[in-house]
Amino acid sequence: MENTTERAELAAELKKKHNCAQAVMMAFKDEIGMSEEDLLSLGSGFGSGMGGMEATCGALCGAAMTIGWLNKSGQPTKMMTKEMLTEFKEQAGATICKELKGVGTGKMLCSCDDCVRIATMAVEKRL
């Protein structure tokens, strides 16, 4: 993936030890101001996407939670999340975990590391 940011690369590195949602949120740990333990707990239900690959990508869920916590812009968080979702889908090819991973089709659209990078950069763009 080209043109990634330092924070996006940090999130991809964090993905080696945490799920996708946790990796995105942990990349913003200092700004969020929660303990590592609390962030990991908050993101723990989003491993392999919501519902075990059945719904939204965990990285995108982590991005939505992060922007919800950090949004001070006056723009409604749900609108920012919608923008991130659209942007994510354009770059990754889908928003549903099993579609991204190619479950049933055998064709992976986007790796977890790249999903984490895309989601992290979507948050950064809105801060």
Disulfide bonds with the S-S distance in Angstrom:
none
